[in-house]
Amino acid sequence: MNQHPEKTQTVSKIEQARIVSPSRTARLANSKWNIYQIGAGGTGSHLVSHFARLLASSPVIAERIGGYTIVDGDRVEAGNVGRQLFVTRDIGAYKAEVLAKRYSKAYGVSLGYVCEYLGLGFVDSLVPRGSLLSPSLIIGAVDTAAARKLIYEEICKAQGARNTIWWLDAGNGRETGQVVLGNTNKADLLRAGLG
């Protein structure tokens, strides 16, 4: 007799969230990914620098990336200098453009940029319809719950037509941080995966 039915149910949901068939995994591993990074501030500016270095140093990874686009409508402010990867001469320029140009030139890689804030329909206007051979990864490096909610809602709307969108969300507080990766829009599976 099971004395903890709620615990058994949670474990079963976690197992469901983690099941990926070997053939699907193999197709994803051989796919050409389109990556869209939303946010170019504290987390995002550091992510761009590391990703550009990774592309430059690993031809195997570089050949699996169809494109890397940074999306952010913010301009660099004096308070961003030092805390984010910006310098004084960047003040007033668009964050996404500064980072894309800087790291494209520094590492000889191609990074795109869109200097706009997220809005309704951004997935439809930005992310191409994909397949297992050309999936999309949206990286959320945003600093508000409202922006995360918009990303979530837009992915949910697009998920029927584009079942190959993955979402990697990264964020941090003063002394904590989190990274969540997934491709489900079912809230119960999301909660189960987070424990």
C-alpha positions as CSV (number, residue, x, y, z in Angstrom):
1,M,0.0,0.0,0.0
2,N,1.4,3.4,-1.0
3,Q,1.4,5.8,2.0
4,H,2.4,8.8,-0.1
5,P,0.3,8.9,-3.2
6,E,1.1,12.6,-3.9
7,K,4.8,11.8,-3.8
8,T,4.4,9.0,-6.3
9,Q,2.3,11.2,-8.6
10,T,5.0,13.9,-8.6
11,V,7.8,11.4,-9.3
12,S,5.8,10.1,-12.3
13,K,5.4,13.6,-13.7
14,I,9.1,14.3,-13.3
15,E,9.8,11.1,-15.2
16,Q,7.3,12.1,-17.9
17,A,9.0,15.5,-18.3
18,R,12.5,13.9,-18.7
19,I,11.6,11.2,-21.3
20,V,13.2,12.0,-24.7
21,S,13.4,9.1,-27.2
22,P,16.8,8.1,-28.5
23,S,15.9,8.8,-32.1
24,R,14.5,12.3,-31.2
25,T,17.7,13.0,-29.2
26,A,19.9,11.9,-32.2
27,R,18.0,14.2,-34.6
28,L,18.3,17.1,-32.2
29,A,22.0,16.5,-31.8
30,N,22.4,16.7,-35.6
31,S,20.2,19.7,-36.0
32,K,21.1,23.3,-36.9
33,W,19.9,25.4,-34.1
34,N,18.6,29.0,-34.3
35,I,19.3,30.8,-31.0
36,Y,17.5,34.0,-29.9
37,Q,18.8,35.5,-26.7
38,I,16.3,37.9,-25.1
39,G,18.1,40.4,-22.9
40,A,21.6,41.8,-23.0
41,G,22.2,43.1,-19.5
42,G,23.8,41.5,-16.4
43,T,23.3,37.9,-17.3
44,G,22.9,38.4,-21.1
45,S,26.1,40.4,-21.7
46,H,28.2,37.7,-20.0
47,L,26.4,34.9,-21.9
48,V,27.1,36.6,-25.3
49,S,30.8,36.8,-24.5
50,H,31.1,33.2,-23.5
51,F,28.9,31.9,-26.4
52,A,31.0,33.8,-29.0
53,R,34.2,32.3,-27.5
54,L,32.6,28.8,-27.7
55,L,31.6,29.3,-31.3
56,A,35.1,30.5,-32.2
57,S,36.9,27.6,-30.4
58,S,34.7,24.7,-31.4
59,P,34.0,24.1,-35.1
60,V,31.8,21.2,-34.2
61,I,29.4,23.4,-32.1
62,A,29.7,26.3,-34.6
63,E,28.4,24.1,-37.5
64,R,25.3,23.2,-35.4
65,I,24.3,26.9,-35.0
66,G,22.2,28.3,-37.8
67,G,22.2,31.8,-36.2
68,Y,22.6,33.6,-32.9
69,T,20.5,36.8,-32.4
70,I,20.5,39.1,-29.4
71,V,17.3,40.9,-28.8
72,D,17.1,43.9,-26.4
73,G,15.7,47.4,-26.7
74,D,17.8,48.9,-23.9
75,R,20.5,51.4,-24.3
76,V,23.7,51.3,-22.2
77,E,23.5,53.6,-19.2
78,A,26.3,54.7,-16.9
79,G,25.1,52.3,-14.2
80,N,25.6,49.4,-16.5
81,V,29.4,50.0,-16.9
82,G,31.4,47.6,-14.8
83,R,28.4,45.5,-13.6
84,Q,27.6,44.4,-17.2
85,L,30.1,43.9,-20.0
86,F,30.0,47.5,-21.2
87,V,32.6,50.4,-21.1
88,T,32.1,54.1,-20.9
89,R,32.2,54.7,-24.7
90,D,29.2,52.3,-25.0
91,I,26.9,54.7,-23.1
92,G,23.9,55.6,-25.2
93,A,24.3,52.8,-27.7
94,Y,21.9,49.8,-27.9
95,K,23.1,46.9,-25.8
96,A,22.3,44.2,-28.3
97,E,24.2,46.0,-31.1
98,V,27.2,46.8,-29.0
99,L,27.6,43.1,-27.9
100,A,26.9,41.6,-31.3
101,K,29.4,43.8,-33.1
102,R,32.1,43.6,-30.3
103,Y,32.1,39.8,-30.1
104,S,31.6,39.2,-33.8
105,K,34.7,41.2,-34.4
106,A,36.7,39.9,-31.5
107,Y,36.1,36.2,-32.3
108,G,35.4,36.2,-36.0
109,V,31.9,34.8,-35.6
110,S,28.5,36.1,-36.8
111,L,26.1,37.4,-34.2
112,G,22.9,39.1,-35.1
113,Y,20.9,41.7,-33.1
114,V,17.5,43.3,-32.9
115,C,17.3,46.6,-31.0
116,E,13.7,46.3,-29.9
117,Y,11.8,45.3,-26.7
118,L,9.7,42.2,-26.7
119,G,6.1,42.7,-27.8
120,L,3.1,40.6,-28.5
121,G,3.8,38.3,-31.5
122,F,7.6,38.5,-31.2
123,V,7.9,34.7,-31.7
124,D,5.9,34.9,-34.9
125,S,7.9,37.8,-36.2
126,L,11.4,36.5,-35.1
127,V,11.4,32.7,-34.9
128,P,11.1,30.7,-38.1
129,R,8.9,27.7,-38.2
130,G,11.2,24.8,-37.3
131,S,11.5,21.1,-37.5
132,L,13.7,18.6,-35.7
133,L,16.4,19.6,-38.3
134,S,16.2,23.3,-37.5
135,P,14.9,23.8,-33.9
136,S,14.9,27.1,-32.1
137,L,16.2,27.9,-28.7
138,I,15.0,31.1,-26.9
139,I,17.3,32.1,-24.1
140,G,15.6,34.3,-21.6
141,A,18.1,36.6,-19.8
142,V,15.5,39.1,-18.6
143,D,15.1,40.7,-15.2
144,T,11.4,40.9,-14.7
145,A,8.5,38.4,-14.1
146,A,6.5,40.3,-16.7
147,A,9.1,39.6,-19.4
148,R,9.3,35.9,-18.5
149,K,5.5,35.7,-18.6
150,L,5.5,37.3,-22.1
151,I,8.1,34.8,-23.3
152,Y,6.1,31.9,-21.9
153,E,2.8,33.1,-23.4
154,E,4.3,33.7,-26.8
155,I,6.0,30.3,-26.8
156,C,2.7,28.6,-25.8
157,K,0.9,30.3,-28.7
158,A,3.5,29.2,-31.2
159,Q,4.1,25.7,-29.8
160,G,1.3,24.1,-31.9
161,A,2.9,25.3,-35.2
162,R,6.5,25.1,-34.0
163,N,6.9,22.1,-31.7
164,T,10.7,22.5,-31.8
165,I,11.0,25.6,-29.7
166,W,13.1,25.2,-26.5
167,W,13.3,27.8,-23.8
168,L,16.4,28.3,-21.6
169,D,15.7,30.8,-18.8
170,A,18.5,32.2,-16.8
171,G,18.4,34.8,-14.0
172,N,20.1,35.9,-10.9
173,G,19.5,37.8,-7.7
174,R,22.1,39.3,-5.4
175,E,23.3,35.9,-4.1
176,T,21.3,33.4,-6.0
177,G,20.7,32.3,-9.6
178,Q,18.7,29.8,-11.6
179,V,18.7,28.1,-15.0
180,V,15.7,26.2,-16.4
181,L,15.6,24.4,-19.8
182,G,12.6,22.8,-21.3
183,N,10.2,22.5,-24.2
184,T,6.8,22.0,-22.6
185,N,4.0,24.5,-22.0
186,K,2.2,22.3,-19.6
187,A,2.3,24.0,-16.2
188,D,2.0,20.8,-14.2
189,L,5.1,19.3,-15.9
190,L,7.0,22.6,-15.4
191,R,6.2,22.5,-11.7
192,A,7.1,18.8,-11.4
193,G,10.5,19.5,-13.1
194,L,11.2,22.2,-10.6
195,G,10.5,20.0,-7.6
